[in-house]
Amino acid sequence: MKMSRLYDSIEPNVIDEKMLQKAVEEQGPQEELGQLAKREGIDYKDVLELQLDFRNILKIDNLWQFVNLTKLQLDNNIIEKIESLDSLVHLVWLDLSFNNIEVIEGLESLVKLQDLSLYNNRISKIENLDTLQELQVFSIGNNNITALENREVAEMKYQYAIDELKQGEAQVLAKLEEEQAKEKELEYHKAAYVEYLNGPFLFESMYAEDTEAVRLAYLPGMADLLETYKNKFVSICENLFAYGLKEHEKRQAEVSTFYECLEEAIQDSQRQGIQIILDFENYNEGLLDLIQNTSSLEIAESKLVKYNEDISQLSDTLMTLEMQMVDQLEEIIKDFERNIADQVSTFIENVQGMMVQCRDLENHHHEKLLEIAINTLEKIVKSEFDEDMPDDVRLLFVDKDTIVNAVNASHDIHLLKIDNREDDIITKANSWSSSVIDEVHKKEISRNRNRVREINQYIDHLQEELDNMESLEQME
């Protein structure tokens, strides 16, 4: 983040004699020079390095005496303009990072400059570096540079700056893409209900809240016991992770296939409906004109009655087709419900089976740990235990109840973590099943309502035309 001119909270300083004298006296790398300066006064011509960082300097000034200076540190100030550096012709290293500089200028005389840092300023354009022929390192990142004019020329003149910009941009982009890829992968794992099971996360979470585990780890043989337990436990988790992803793919394929069948049935019904309407319109094409232009009132009335009957028949036919569609889709949906229920049920059963394996491992580990604890207690009571043990661990062995309670408390925490993870997977799988089926039913109800509305609107339109025609006949 760039520094701001918060003069209400930062008191600007100027480079005066007092600041320069103090800076030279405090020079770490030139300690002998500093001590000499205290005793005999300062000859700034002898100073080769000067450190003026973090001093709230607003304006560069009073450096003309440091004619042999090779290194100047002015970073982390509030400097707004590069100026008053013309006399520092021997300068090799200049740090102006973390200031408020807006324009690259005032560097023309620094022809020996090899390292220049303008990182984290307010610079919007790379310019005025032509005389710095020996420049090797140029840091210009985190400024306001959005575009480089005349890029070919700029690349020749300011290659270091451009390389840094490119590298910084590439690193940011690569990091962003990596984070997005990880987030996308995590979302996929969550959709399969097996996030963080492709590693030791569940195992480590069991011990994260287990305050007794740290003390119990000091018992003899625990290192090997824990390592064996962890390897077997993580292996089961990884098997569950792989199985979860595979089952997720199967569920998604089932949903996709269902909607394809559903759409195919709907499209087929719509084609039949369109054909029925086309047949009706072709059969009655020109009928209204014929009725209007006939000279026989009897014929006209007969045609109107027939047309009215045809409209009624059309309505019945279209509604019957829709009812057949509803029945057909109901069967497809029932099959889908059964398939989803079977898939989720099988998935849950297998998850429970793997979680049983995890609990079996925990129970076995608990038995071994309890055995070690009791044996250790017996040795301590008989003064046969010579191994080093921290005082807080020895407090567990004041009596049998204390050590047994500690081991059991650890065991309970582990089992609770396993139970909670199992419940989480089962709850999410069942919730998904219910939501998918509910969504299917909602969509079907909506489709049916819309279709019935379309049929009624079309029939109403035909009926309106017929009513208008009958009105005209009565007027005549």
C-alpha positions in Angstrom: 0.0 0.0 0.0 1.4 3.4 -1.0 2.1 5.9 1.8 -0.2 8.9 2.1 0.5 12.5 3.0 -1.2 12.3 6.4 0.3 15.5 7.7 -2.2 15.6 10.5 -0.6 12.5 12.0 3.0 12.7 10.6 5.2 15.8 11.2 7.3 16.4 8.0 11.0 16.8 8.5 13.7 18.5 6.5 17.3 17.3 6.1 19.2 19.7 8.3 22.6 19.8 10.0 21.3 18.2 13.1 19.8 15.2 11.2 22.9 14.7 9.1 25.2 14.8 12.1 23.1 12.3 14.0 22.8 10.0 11.0 26.6 9.9 10.5 27.2 9.3 14.2 24.7 6.4 14.2 26.2 4.7 11.1 26.5 1.0 12.0 28.8 0.0 9.1 31.0 3.0 9.7 31.3 2.9 13.4 34.8 4.2 13.5 33.8 7.2 11.4 31.0 7.8 13.7 33.2 7.8 16.8 35.7 10.0 15.1 32.9 12.5 14.2 31.9 12.7 17.8 35.5 13.6 18.9 36.8 15.8 16.1 33.8 16.9 14.1 32.4 15.6 10.8 34.0 16.0 7.4 31.2 14.9 5.1 33.6 14.3 2.2 34.8 11.2 4.1 31.3 9.7 4.3 30.7 6.9 1.8 27.3 5.6 3.0 24.4 7.6 4.5 21.2 6.1 6.0 18.2 8.5 6.2 15.3 6.1 6.2 12.1 6.3 8.4 12.6 10.0 9.3 9.5 11.5 7.7 11.6 13.5 5.3 9.5 15.6 2.9 12.2 17.3 0.9 15.7 16.2 -0.2 18.2 19.0 0.7 21.6 19.8 2.1 23.4 16.8 0.7 25.9 18.8 -1.5 28.8 18.2 0.9 28.7 14.4 0.5 30.6 14.5 -2.7 32.1 11.0 -2.3 28.9 9.3 -1.2 28.4 5.9 -2.9 25.3 4.6 -1.1 22.3 6.7 -0.1 19.2 5.3 1.7 16.1 7.6 1.7 13.4 4.9 1.8 10.2 5.0 3.9 9.8 8.8 4.0 7.3 11.1 2.5 9.5 12.6 -0.3 7.5 14.0 -3.2 10.2 15.0 -5.6 13.7 13.7 -6.6 16.0 16.8 -6.3 19.2 18.2 -4.9 21.3 15.1 -5.9 23.4 16.7 -8.6 26.6 16.8 -6.5 26.5 13.0 -5.6 28.3 12.0 -8.8 29.9 8.9 -7.2 26.6 7.5 -6.1 26.3 3.7 -7.0 23.3 2.7 -4.9 20.1 4.8 -4.2 17.0 3.7 -2.4 13.9 6.0 -2.7 11.3 3.2 -2.2 8.1 3.8 -0.1 7.8 7.5 -0.7 5.3 9.8 -2.6 7.3 10.4 -5.7 5.3 11.0 -8.9 7.9 11.8 -11.6 11.3 10.2 -12.3 13.7 13.2 -12.6 16.8 14.8 -11.1 19.0 11.8 -11.7 20.9 13.1 -14.8 24.2 13.6 -12.9 24.3 10.2 -11.2 26.1 8.5 -14.2 27.7 5.8 -12.0 24.4 4.6 -10.5 24.1 0.8 -10.7 21.2 0.1 -8.3 18.0 2.3 -8.1 14.9 1.5 -6.2 11.7 3.5 -6.7 9.4 0.7 -5.5 6.1 1.7 -4.0 5.7 5.3 -5.1 3.2 7.2 -7.3 5.1 7.1 -10.6 2.9 6.7 -13.7 5.6 6.8 -16.4 9.2 5.5 -16.8 11.3 8.3 -18.2 14.6 10.4 -17.8 16.9 7.4 -17.3 19.0 7.9 -20.4 22.2 9.0 -18.6 22.2 6.0 -16.3 24.2 3.8 -18.6 25.7 1.7 -15.8 22.3 0.9 -14.2 22.0 -2.8 -13.5 19.1 -3.1 -11.0 16.0 -1.0 -11.3 13.0 -1.6 -9.0 9.8 0.1 -10.1 7.1 -2.2 -8.9 3.9 -1.2 -7.0 3.5 2.2 -8.7 0.8 3.7 -11.0 2.3 2.4 -14.3 -0.6 1.0 -16.3 0.9 1.2 -19.8 4.3 1.7 -21.5 4.3 4.2 -24.4 6.5 3.3 -27.4 7.1 -0.1 -26.0 9.9 -1.1 -28.4 12.0 1.9 -27.4 11.1 1.5 -23.8 12.3 -2.1 -23.8 15.7 -1.0 -25.1 16.1 1.8 -22.5 14.4 0.5 -19.5 14.7 -3.3 -19.8 15.2 -3.9 -16.1 12.1 -2.0 -15.2 10.0 -3.7 -17.8 11.4 -7.1 -16.8 10.5 -6.4 -13.2 7.0 -5.3 -14.2 6.5 -8.4 -16.4 7.8 -10.7 -13.7 5.7 -9.1 -11.0 2.6 -9.2 -13.1 3.3 -12.8 -14.1 3.8 -13.8 -10.5 0.6 -12.2 -9.4 -1.3 -13.8 -12.3 0.2 -17.2 -11.6 -0.6 -16.9 -7.9 -4.2 -15.8 -8.7 -4.7 -18.7 -11.1 -3.3 -21.1 -8.6 -5.6 -19.9 -5.9 -8.6 -20.0 -8.3 -7.7 -23.5 -9.3 -7.4 -24.6 -5.6 -10.7 -22.9 -4.8 -12.4 -24.6 -7.8 -10.9 -28.0 -6.8 -12.1 -27.5 -3.2 -15.6 -26.6 -4.3 -15.6 -29.9 -6.4 -14.5 -31.8 -3.3 -17.2 -30.2 -1.2 -19.8 -31.1 -3.8 -18.8 -34.7 -3.3 -18.8 -34.2 0.5 -15.2 -35.4 0.9 -13.3 -32.1 1.2 -10.0 -32.4 3.1 -10.2 -36.2 3.2 -7.3 -36.6 0.7 -4.7 -36.3 3.5 -4.2 -36.2 7.2 -6.7 -33.4 8.0 -9.3 -35.5 9.8 -6.6 -37.3 11.8 -4.9 -34.0 12.7 -8.2 -32.5 13.7 -8.7 -35.3 16.2 -5.6 -34.3 18.0 -5.9 -30.5 17.6 -8.4 -30.3 20.4 -7.0 -33.1 22.4 -5.1 -31.5 25.3 -4.1 -34.9 26.7 -2.5 -36.1 23.5 0.6 -34.0 23.9 1.3 -35.4 27.4 0.5 -39.0 26.4 2.9 -38.7 23.4 5.8 -39.0 26.0 4.9 -42.5 26.9 7.3 -45.2 25.8 6.8 -46.5 22.3 4.2 -43.9 21.5 6.1 -42.5 18.5 5.9 -45.7 16.5 2.4 -46.4 17.7 1.1 -43.0 16.5 2.9 -43.2 13.2 1.4 -46.6 12.4 -2.1 -45.4 13.5 -1.8 -42.2 11.4 -0.7 -44.1 8.2 -3.6 -46.6 8.4 -6.1 -43.9 9.3 -5.1 -41.6 6.5 -5.2 -44.5 4.0 -8.8 -45.1 4.9 -9.6 -41.4 4.5 -7.9 -41.3 1.1 -10.0 -44.4 0.0 -13.1 -42.6 1.2 -12.0 -39.5 -0.8 -11.5 -41.4 -4.0 -14.8 -43.3 -3.5 -16.7 -40.0 -2.8 -15.4 -38.4 -6.0 -16.4 -41.5 -8.1 -19.9 -41.5 -6.5 -20.3 -37.8 -7.1 -19.6 -38.4 -10.8 -22.2 -41.2 -10.9 -24.8 -38.9 -9.3 -24.1 -36.1 -11.7 -24.4 -38.5 -14.6 -27.7 -39.8 -13.3 -29.1 -36.3 -13.1 -27.8 -35.4 -16.5 -29.4 -38.5 -18.1 -32.7 -37.9 -16.3 -33.0 -34.4 -17.7 -32.0 -35.5 -21.2 -34.9 -38.1 -21.1 -37.2 -35.5 -19.6 -36.4 -33.0 -22.3 -36.8 -35.6 -25.0 -40.2 -36.6 -23.8 -41.3 -32.9 -23.5 -40.0 -32.1 -27.0 -41.9 -35.1 -28.5 -45.1 -34.1 -26.8 -44.7 -30.5 -28.0 -44.1 -31.7 -31.6 -47.4 -33.8 -31.4 -49.2 -30.7 -30.0 -47.9 -28.5 -32.8 -49.0 -31.1 -35.4 -52.5 -31.3 -33.9 -52.8 -27.5 -34.1 -51.5 -27.4 -37.7 -53.9 -30.1 -38.8 -56.8 -28.1 -37.2 -55.7 -24.9 -38.8 -55.2 -26.5 -42.2 -58.6 -28.2 -42.0 -60.4 -25.0 -41.1 -58.3 -22.7 -43.4 -60.6 -20.2 -45.1 -63.6 -21.3 -43.1 -64.3 -17.9 -41.5 -64.0 -16.2 -44.9 -66.4 -18.8 -46.3 -68.9 -18.2 -43.5 -68.7 -14.4 -43.9 -69.1 -14.5 -47.7 -71.8 -17.1 -48.0 -75.3 -15.9 -49.0 -77.0 -18.7 -47.2 -77.7 -18.1 -43.5 -78.4 -21.7 -42.9 -75.0 -22.8 -44.3 -73.2 -20.1 -42.3 -74.9 -21.2 -39.0 -74.1 -24.8 -39.8 -70.4 -24.0 -40.4 -70.3 -22.0 -37.2 -71.7 -24.8 -35.1 -69.2 -27.2 -36.7 -66.3 -24.9 -36.1 -67.4 -24.5 -32.5 -67.4 -28.3 -32.1 -63.9 -28.5 -33.7 -62.6 -26.0 -31.2 -64.0 -28.0 -28.3 -62.6 -31.2 -29.8 -59.2 -29.5 -30.2 -59.2 -28.4 -26.6 -60.0 -31.9 -25.4 -57.3 -33.4 -27.7 -54.6 -31.0 -26.5 -55.6 -31.5 -22.8 -55.6 -35.2 -23.2 -52.1 -35.0 -24.8 -50.9 -33.0 -21.8 -52.4 -35.5 -19.3 -50.6 -38.3 -21.1 -47.4 -36.2 -20.9 -48.0 -35.7 -17.1 -48.4 -39.5 -16.7 -45.3 -40.2 -18.8 -43.1 -37.7 -16.9 -44.5 -39.0 -13.6 -43.1 -42.5 -14.4 -39.7 -41.0 -15.5 -39.5 -39.0 -12.3 -40.4 -42.0 -10.2 -37.6 -44.0 -11.8 -35.2 -41.1 -11.2 -36.3 -40.9 -7.5 -35.6 -44.6 -7.1 -32.2 -44.4 -8.8 -31.2 -41.4 -6.7 -32.4 -43.0 -3.5 -30.5 -46.2 -4.3 -27.3 -44.3 -5.1 -27.4 -42.2 -2.0 -28.3 -45.1 0.2 -25.4 -47.2 -1.2 -23.1 -44.2 -0.8 -24.1 -43.7 2.8 -23.7 -47.4 3.6 -20.2 -47.5 2.2 -19.2 -44.2 4.0 -20.5 -45.7 7.3 -18.5 -48.8 6.6 -15.3 -46.8 6.1 -16.0 -44.8 9.2 -16.4 -48.0 11.1 -12.8 -48.9 10.0 -11.7 -45.5 11.3 -13.4 -46.2 14.7 -11.9 -49.7 14.8 -8.4 -48.2 14.3 -9.1 -45.6 17.1 -10.4 -48.4 19.4 -7.3 -50.5 18.7 -5.0 -47.5 19.3 -6.9 -46.7 22.5 -6.4 -50.2 23.8 -2.7 -50.2 23.0 -2.3 -46.7 24.6 -4.1 -47.8 27.7 -1.9 -50.9 28.0 1.2 -48.8 27.7 -0.1 -46.3 30.3 -0.9 -49.0 32.8 2.5 -50.7 32.3 4.2 -47.4 32.8 2.2 -46.7 36.0 3.2 -50.1 37.4 6.9 -49.4 36.6 6.7 -46.0 38.3 5.1 -47.5 41.4 7.8 -50.1 41.6 10.5 -47.4 40.9 11.5 -49.4 37.8 10.9 -46.5 35.3 14.1 -44.7 34.6 13.2 -42.7 31.5 13.0 -38.9 31.5 9.5 -37.6 31.6 8.3 -33.9 32.0 6.7 -33.0 35.3 3.3 -32.4 33.8 3.4 -35.9 32.3 4.4 -37.5 35.6 1.3 -35.9 37.2 -0.8 -38.3 35.1 0.6 -41.2 37.1 -0.4 -40.2 40.6 -2.9 -43.1 40.5 -4.6 -45.4 38.1 -7.8 -43.4 37.8 -5.9 -40.3 36.7 -4.1 -41.9 33.8 -7.1 -44.0 32.7 -9.3 -40.9 32.7 -6.7 -39.0 30.6 -6.5 -41.8 28.0 -10.3 -42.2 27.9 -10.8 -38.4 27.5 -8.4 -38.5 24.5 -10.3 -41.4 23.0 -13.7 -39.7 23.4 -12.5 -36.6 21.5 -11.2 -38.8 18.7 -14.4 -40.7 18.4 -16.5 -37.5 18.4 -14.5 -36.1 15.5 -15.0 -39.3 13.5 -18.8 -39.3 14.3 -19.2 -35.6 13.4 -17.5 -36.1 10.0 -19.6 -39.1 9.3 -22.8 -37.2 10.2 -21.8 -34.3 8.1 -21.3 -36.5 5.0 -24.6 -38.3 5.5 -26.6 -35.1 6.2 -25.3 -33.4 3.1 -25.9 -36.5 0.9 -29.5 -36.8 2.1 -30.1 -33.0 1.8 -28.8 -33.1 -1.8 -31.2 -36.0 -2.6 -34.2 -34.2 -1.2 -33.3 -30.9 -2.9 -32.8 -32.5 -6.3 -36.1 -34.4 -6.1 -38.0 -31.3 -4.9 -36.5 -29.2 -7.7 -37.7 -31.8 -10.3 -41.2 -31.7 -8.9 -41.3 -27.9 -8.8 -40.1 -27.7 -12.4 -42.7 -30.3 -13.5 -45.6 -28.5 -11.8 -44.4 -25.2 -13.4 -44.2 -26.8 -16.8 -47.6 -28.3 -16.6 -49.2 -25.0 -15.5 -47.5 -23.2 -18.3 -48.6 -25.8 -20.9 -52.3 -25.7 -19.7 -52.2 -21.9 -19.8 -50.8 -22.0 -23.4 -53.6 -24.4 -24.5 -56.3 -22.3 -22.8 -55.0 -19.1 -24.3 -55.0 -20.6 -27.8 -58.5 -22.0 -27.4 -59.7 -18.7 -25.9 -58.2 -16.9 -29.0 -60.1 -19.3 -31.3 -63.3 -18.9 -29.3 -63.0 -15.1 -29.5 -62.7 -15.2 -33.3 -65.8 -17.5 -33.4 -67.8 -15.2 -31.1 -66.9 -12.2 -33.3 -68.1 -14.1 -36.3 -71.4 -15.0 -34.7 -72.0 -11.4 -33.7 -71.5 -10.3 -37.3 -73.9 -13.0 -38.6 -76.6 -11.8 -36.1 -76.1 -8.2 -37.2 -76.6 -9.1 -40.8 
